[in-house]
């Protein structure tokens, strides 16, 4: 009965995985081998065509820089803010948790308009501050050198609130007796947060890092909308996903587009596998039930000995 229930619960996900995961990947693999005007012979030459394109290396550099800033910023700030939220025991924190979710509703085209409004010296409510910093024209902010920072800010403020709530929920799963034992041993709030709580929610932080990396690698909406609306051409082919889009819908080269998409998929899978197998992310359920308690006891002892 247990196995049957498990199979029934897994079946909807498995069907969706086949329909919208595996089938598109197989289709992309065969599409990546098709001939095009740029490559009449088709085959694996499409992959080489992508790598030799003059737009590939700048786009790769942009995305790599974006990820180097975005992923650590998201992990560190979210972990810190969720620890602070968990440490505060007051009635008003309920409203604070709800407020964290609000920025997540401002995404896509709306986020572009909001950030344009905030950073444009002519319209911004912070215009006096911008003028005091010597910024009087939009081009001083909206230029190619600042794009990576602007996109990091957009992505961070859009996604951080949701992840803070998720990590706050993971902190709530820590047994109170473990935290109480640490307090009895004399551990301070900072020691409990850094040496007990953080190790116990490490898996959730790894999960967040994997999804944040995957989302950042596929950044598309922000640079595309900037280039197609307020500043035409400013971020044209800025990201790898934009380049894939250009191959498909501007150059009519579906083979190169599919090849680039598959390369991005392989990078995401490799990064996820490294993060999973270099940690204890996918331990057996039996171990998962016992190890956190062992880790907590060890962390509590370390916290107590450090006092």
Kinemage of the C-alpha trace (Angstrom):
@kinemage 1
@onewidth
@group {chain A} dominant
@subgroup {mainchain}
@vectorlist {calphas} color= white
{ca unk a 1} P 0.000 0.000 0.000
{ca unk a 2} L 2.868 2.321 0.841
{ca unk a 3} L 4.637 1.695 -2.471
{ca unk a 4} L 1.383 2.143 -4.392
{ca unk a 5} L 0.642 5.430 -2.629
{ca unk a 6} L 4.155 6.620 -3.367
{ca unk a 7} L 3.812 5.693 -7.040
{ca unk a 8} L 0.484 7.509 -7.308
{ca unk a 9} L 1.948 10.614 -5.706
{ca unk a 10} L 4.983 10.526 -7.984
{ca unk a 11} L 3.027 9.805 -11.191
{ca unk a 12} L 1.845 13.398 -11.930
{ca unk a 13} L 5.362 14.750 -11.524
{ca unk a 14} L 6.794 11.947 -13.662
{ca unk a 15} L 4.320 12.672 -16.474
{ca unk a 16} L 5.134 16.388 -16.413
{ca unk a 17} L 8.853 15.610 -16.278
{ca unk a 18} L 8.537 13.496 -19.424
{ca unk a 19} L 6.307 15.989 -21.265
{ca unk a 20} L 8.045 19.249 -20.407
{ca unk a 21} L 11.529 18.082 -19.405
{ca unk a 22} L 12.852 15.057 -21.232
{ca unk a 23} L 10.908 15.385 -24.509
{ca unk a 24} L 12.040 19.020 -25.125
{ca unk a 25} L 15.643 18.017 -24.383
{ca unk a 26} L 15.494 15.152 -26.894
{ca unk a 27} L 13.890 17.435 -29.489
{ca unk a 28} L 16.552 20.078 -28.845
{ca unk a 29} L 19.292 17.481 -29.302
{ca unk a 30} L 18.028 16.544 -32.773
{ca unk a 31} L 17.251 20.178 -33.654
{ca unk a 32} L 20.843 21.097 -32.791
{ca unk a 33} L 22.004 18.800 -35.581
{ca unk a 34} L 19.813 20.282 -38.303
{ca unk a 35} L 21.298 22.313 -41.192
{ca unk a 36} L 20.801 26.048 -41.573
{ca unk a 37} L 21.810 28.847 -43.915
{ca unk a 38} L 24.915 29.503 -41.801
{ca unk a 39} L 25.743 25.802 -41.615
{ca unk a 40} L 24.265 23.844 -44.564
{ca unk a 41} L 26.020 20.677 -43.424
{ca unk a 42} L 24.385 20.675 -40.002
{ca unk a 43} L 25.613 18.218 -37.376
{ca unk a 44} L 27.860 19.073 -34.447
{ca unk a 45} L 29.260 21.987 -36.448
{ca unk a 46} L 26.368 23.997 -34.985
{ca unk a 47} L 28.026 23.837 -31.563
{ca unk a 48} L 31.289 25.126 -33.041
{ca unk a 49} L 29.350 27.847 -34.841
{ca unk a 50} L 27.997 29.076 -31.516
{ca unk a 51} L 31.394 29.063 -29.808
{ca unk a 52} L 32.966 30.993 -32.706
{ca unk a 53} L 30.240 33.623 -32.860
{ca unk a 54} L 31.625 37.080 -32.004
{ca unk a 55} L 28.781 37.663 -29.532
{ca unk a 56} L 29.349 34.473 -27.548
{ca unk a 57} L 32.398 35.466 -25.480
{ca unk a 58} L 31.028 38.897 -24.392
{ca unk a 59} L 27.729 37.276 -23.419
{ca unk a 60} L 29.555 34.548 -21.511
{ca unk a 61} L 31.630 37.175 -19.685
{ca unk a 62} L 28.532 39.174 -18.783
{ca unk a 63} L 26.682 36.158 -17.401
{ca unk a 64} L 29.739 34.869 -15.517
{ca unk a 65} L 30.241 38.275 -13.882
{ca unk a 66} L 26.562 38.424 -13.034
{ca unk a 67} L 26.684 34.986 -11.380
{ca unk a 68} L 29.854 35.747 -9.406
{ca unk a 69} L 28.104 38.730 -7.829
{ca unk a 70} L 24.523 37.510 -7.698
{ca unk a 71} L 24.759 33.991 -6.234
{ca unk a 72} L 27.033 34.738 -3.217
{ca unk a 73} L 25.117 37.953 -2.528
{ca unk a 74} L 21.826 36.077 -2.502
{ca unk a 75} L 23.088 33.240 -0.268
{ca unk a 76} L 24.859 35.455 2.280
{ca unk a 77} L 22.180 38.138 2.597
{ca unk a 78} L 19.278 35.672 2.660
{ca unk a 79} L 20.976 33.540 5.323
{ca unk a 80} L 21.757 36.620 7.425
{ca unk a 81} L 18.280 38.137 7.112
{ca unk a 82} L 16.509 34.843 7.842
{ca unk a 83} L 18.627 34.391 10.987
{ca unk a 84} L 17.714 37.891 12.122
{ca unk a 85} L 14.040 37.257 11.404
{ca unk a 86} L 14.172 34.008 13.348
{ca unk a 87} L 15.906 35.655 16.295
{ca unk a 88} L 13.231 38.338 16.713
{ca unk a 89} L 10.199 37.090 18.633
{ca unk a 90} L 7.576 39.810 18.314
{ca unk a 91} L 4.047 40.136 16.987
{ca unk a 92} L 5.036 42.634 14.303
{ca unk a 93} L 7.341 40.097 12.616
{ca unk a 94} L 4.229 38.576 11.014
{ca unk a 95} L 3.744 41.779 9.021
{ca unk a 96} L 7.465 41.893 8.324
{ca unk a 97} L 7.397 38.394 6.832
{ca unk a 98} L 4.504 39.417 4.591
{ca unk a 99} L 6.426 42.519 3.509
{ca unk a 100} L 9.322 40.359 2.315
{ca unk a 101} L 7.054 38.764 -0.285
{ca unk a 102} L 5.887 42.062 -1.835
{ca unk a 103} L 8.994 42.663 -4.023
{ca unk a 104} L 8.517 39.218 -5.584
{ca unk a 105} L 5.298 40.480 -7.173
{ca unk a 106} L 7.295 43.151 -9.012
{ca unk a 107} L 9.017 41.160 -11.720
{ca unk a 108} L 9.496 41.131 -15.466
{ca unk a 109} L 8.304 44.219 -17.349
{ca unk a 110} L 7.009 45.840 -14.150
{ca unk a 111} L 10.416 45.535 -12.513
{ca unk a 112} L 12.056 47.198 -15.505
{ca unk a 113} L 9.675 50.167 -15.277
{ca unk a 114} L 10.092 50.454 -11.512
{ca unk a 115} L 13.886 50.399 -11.662
{ca unk a 116} L 13.934 52.778 -14.621
{ca unk a 117} L 11.760 55.160 -12.635
{ca unk a 118} L 13.948 54.822 -9.531
{ca unk a 119} L 17.269 55.283 -11.318
{ca unk a 120} L 16.312 57.917 -13.889
{ca unk a 121} L 17.411 61.322 -12.448
{ca unk a 122} L 14.566 63.132 -14.219
{ca unk a 123} L 11.764 61.092 -12.623
{ca unk a 124} L 13.298 59.397 -9.608
{ca unk a 125} L 12.026 60.241 -6.092
{ca unk a 126} L 15.690 60.059 -5.136
{ca unk a 127} L 16.632 62.739 -7.667
{ca unk a 128} L 18.123 65.076 -5.007
{ca unk a 129} L 20.379 62.263 -3.813
{ca unk a 130} L 21.375 61.378 -7.387
{ca unk a 131} L 22.113 65.020 -8.150
{ca unk a 132} L 24.206 65.267 -4.990
{ca unk a 133} L 26.242 62.335 -6.320
{ca unk a 134} L 26.738 64.179 -9.599
{ca unk a 135} L 24.267 62.045 -11.547
{ca unk a 136} L 22.077 64.326 -13.643
{ca unk a 137} L 21.466 62.201 -16.756
{ca unk a 138} L 20.129 58.696 -17.160
{ca unk a 139} L 23.058 57.715 -19.369
{ca unk a 140} L 25.369 58.057 -16.366
{ca unk a 141} L 23.597 55.066 -14.805
{ca unk a 142} L 22.149 53.227 -17.773
{ca unk a 143} L 25.342 52.355 -19.624
{ca unk a 144} L 27.035 49.068 -20.474
{ca unk a 145} L 29.492 49.292 -17.579
{ca unk a 146} L 26.718 49.418 -14.982
{ca unk a 147} L 24.343 46.885 -16.512
{ca unk a 148} L 25.611 43.913 -14.537
{ca unk a 149} L 25.083 45.755 -11.232
{ca unk a 150} L 21.632 46.944 -12.275
{ca unk a 151} L 20.602 43.422 -13.271
{ca unk a 152} L 21.994 42.018 -10.009
{ca unk a 153} L 19.921 44.527 -8.029
{ca unk a 154} L 16.792 43.704 -10.027
{ca unk a 155} L 17.242 39.952 -9.597
{ca unk a 156} L 18.184 40.229 -5.950
{ca unk a 157} L 15.268 42.384 -4.829
{ca unk a 158} L 12.856 40.283 -6.859
{ca unk a 159} L 13.939 36.954 -5.392
{ca unk a 160} L 15.447 37.637 -1.967
{ca unk a 161} L 12.168 38.109 -0.104
{ca unk a 162} L 10.764 34.735 -1.076
{ca unk a 163} L 13.986 32.958 -0.147
{ca unk a 164} L 14.142 34.729 3.216
{ca unk a 165} L 10.707 33.339 4.029
{ca unk a 166} L 11.738 29.859 2.843
{ca unk a 167} L 14.893 29.871 4.962
{ca unk a 168} L 12.946 31.272 7.904
{ca unk a 169} L 10.655 28.250 7.564
{ca unk a 170} L 13.660 25.916 7.556
{ca unk a 171} L 14.917 27.556 10.766
{ca unk a 172} L 11.568 26.832 12.387
{ca unk a 173} L 12.203 23.109 11.880
{ca unk a 174} L 15.152 23.126 14.310
{ca unk a 175} L 14.059 21.438 17.569
{ca unk a 176} L 13.780 23.833 20.514
{ca unk a 177} L 15.573 21.422 22.857
{ca unk a 178} L 18.742 21.732 20.780
{ca unk a 179} L 18.690 25.518 20.991
{ca unk a 180} L 17.826 25.390 24.680
{ca unk a 181} L 20.767 23.058 25.337
{ca unk a 182} L 23.076 25.547 23.621
{ca unk a 183} L 21.721 28.399 25.746
{ca unk a 184} L 22.222 26.378 28.931
{ca unk a 185} L 25.831 25.808 27.827
{ca unk a 186} L 26.188 29.579 27.630
{ca unk a 187} L 26.126 30.084 23.848
{ca unk a 188} L 25.260 33.607 22.735
{ca unk a 189} L 22.665 34.403 20.069
{ca unk a 190} L 25.391 34.895 17.454
{ca unk a 191} L 27.056 31.591 18.353
{ca unk a 192} L 23.730 29.768 18.163
{ca unk a 193} L 22.997 31.350 14.784
{ca unk a 194} L 26.395 30.754 13.199
{ca unk a 195} L 27.410 27.442 14.773
{ca unk a 196} L 24.090 25.648 15.229
{ca unk a 197} L 21.348 27.083 13.028
{ca unk a 198} L 23.387 27.662 9.871
{ca unk a 199} L 24.860 24.118 9.775
{ca unk a 200} L 21.407 22.657 10.297
{ca unk a 201} L 19.876 24.519 7.339
{ca unk a 202} L 22.886 23.952 5.091
{ca unk a 203} L 20.911 21.726 2.723
{ca unk a 204} L 18.284 24.393 2.184
{ca unk a 205} L 20.994 26.941 1.453
{ca unk a 206} L 22.570 24.563 -1.075
{ca unk a 207} L 19.184 24.063 -2.696
{ca unk a 208} L 18.747 27.840 -2.906
{ca unk a 209} L 22.233 28.273 -4.372
{ca unk a 210} L 21.545 25.679 -7.089
{ca unk a 211} L 18.261 27.272 -8.149
{ca unk a 212} L 19.720 30.778 -7.953
{ca unk a 213} L 22.636 29.733 -10.148
{ca unk a 214} L 20.318 28.092 -12.689
{ca unk a 215} L 18.053 31.158 -12.816
{ca unk a 216} L 21.005 33.527 -13.112
{ca unk a 217} L 22.600 31.515 -15.908
{ca unk a 218} L 19.382 31.884 -17.898
{ca unk a 219} L 18.909 35.613 -17.342
{ca unk a 220} L 16.911 36.968 -20.246
{ca unk a 221} L 13.935 39.165 -19.335
{ca unk a 222} L 15.801 42.102 -17.792
{ca unk a 223} L 18.384 42.714 -20.557
{ca unk a 224} L 15.883 41.926 -23.300
{ca unk a 225} L 13.291 44.401 -22.033
{ca unk a 226} L 15.896 47.097 -21.434
{ca unk a 227} L 17.106 46.728 -25.015
{ca unk a 228} L 13.651 46.636 -26.518
{ca unk a 229} L 11.985 49.424 -24.529
{ca unk a 230} L 13.620 52.264 -22.606
{ca unk a 231} L 17.155 52.045 -24.046
{ca unk a 232} L 17.042 50.323 -27.458
{ca unk a 233} L 20.143 48.267 -28.135
{ca unk a 234} L 21.808 48.978 -24.774
{ca unk a 235} L 21.831 45.316 -23.669
{ca unk a 236} L 21.463 43.650 -27.044
{ca unk a 237} L 22.715 40.033 -26.838
{ca unk a 238} L 23.956 40.787 -23.320
{ca unk a 239} L 23.201 37.282 -22.046
{ca unk a 240} L 23.558 33.784 -23.466
{ca unk a 241} L 19.805 33.269 -23.524
{ca unk a 242} L 19.441 36.464 -25.562
{ca unk a 243} L 22.020 35.111 -27.991
{ca unk a 244} L 20.049 31.866 -28.265
{ca unk a 245} L 16.924 33.929 -28.951
{ca unk a 246} L 18.752 35.884 -31.661
{ca unk a 247} L 19.925 32.673 -33.317
{ca unk a 248} L 16.382 31.319 -33.380
{ca unk a 249} L 14.257 34.341 -34.290
{ca unk a 250} L 16.609 36.805 -35.970
{ca unk a 251} L 19.006 34.498 -37.829
{ca unk a 252} L 16.527 31.631 -38.361
{ca unk a 253} L 19.210 29.259 -37.108
{ca unk a 254} L 17.330 26.873 -34.844
{ca unk a 255} L 20.268 24.468 -34.842
{ca unk a 256} L 22.624 26.979 -33.228
{ca unk a 257} L 19.912 28.120 -30.828
{ca unk a 258} L 19.238 24.547 -29.689
{ca unk a 259} L 22.968 23.855 -29.401
{ca unk a 260} L 23.480 26.867 -27.134
{ca unk a 261} L 20.450 25.919 -25.039
{ca unk a 262} L 21.816 22.406 -24.547
{ca unk a 263} L 25.204 23.792 -23.528
{ca unk a 264} L 23.489 25.906 -20.865
{ca unk a 265} L 21.585 22.833 -19.695
{ca unk a 266} L 24.794 20.819 -19.373
{ca unk a 267} L 26.439 23.596 -17.333
{ca unk a 268} L 23.428 23.717 -14.983
{ca unk a 269} L 23.433 19.931 -14.533
{ca unk a 270} L 27.187 19.791 -13.854
{ca unk a 271} L 26.968 22.638 -11.332
{ca unk a 272} L 24.025 20.985 -9.586
{ca unk a 273} L 25.766 17.592 -9.451
{ca unk a 274} L 28.915 19.148 -8.004
{ca unk a 275} L 26.897 20.961 -5.343
{ca unk a 276} L 24.916 17.809 -4.517
{ca unk a 277} L 27.690 15.246 -4.404
{ca unk a 278} L 30.245 17.485 -2.739
{ca unk a 279} L 27.773 17.872 0.112
{ca unk a 280} L 25.326 15.574 1.919
{ca unk a 281} L 22.373 17.067 0.069
{ca unk a 282} L 20.875 13.720 -0.974
{ca unk a 283} L 21.558 11.486 1.972
{ca unk a 284} L 19.332 8.538 2.684
{ca unk a 285} L 16.170 9.358 4.586
{ca unk a 286} L 17.336 7.296 7.531
{ca unk a 287} L 20.527 9.277 7.829
{ca unk a 288} L 18.657 12.520 7.328
{ca unk a 289} L 16.601 11.808 10.421
{ca unk a 290} L 19.541 11.079 12.662
{ca unk a 291} L 22.392 13.220 11.379
{ca unk a 292} L 20.885 16.656 12.086
{ca unk a 293} L 20.585 15.745 15.745
{ca unk a 294} L 24.190 14.564 15.815
{ca unk a 295} L 25.321 17.707 14.041
{ca unk a 296} L 23.305 19.818 16.438
{ca unk a 297} L 24.796 18.142 19.488
{ca unk a 298} L 28.301 18.548 18.074
{ca unk a 299} L 27.636 22.183 17.172
{ca unk a 300} L 26.196 22.847 20.617
{ca unk a 301} L 29.274 21.335 22.224
{ca unk a 302} L 31.540 23.428 19.964
{ca unk a 303} L 29.544 26.553 20.750
{ca unk a 304} L 29.755 25.799 24.445
{ca unk a 305} L 33.496 25.152 24.324
{ca unk a 306} L 34.100 28.388 22.429
{ca unk a 307} L 32.617 30.450 25.238
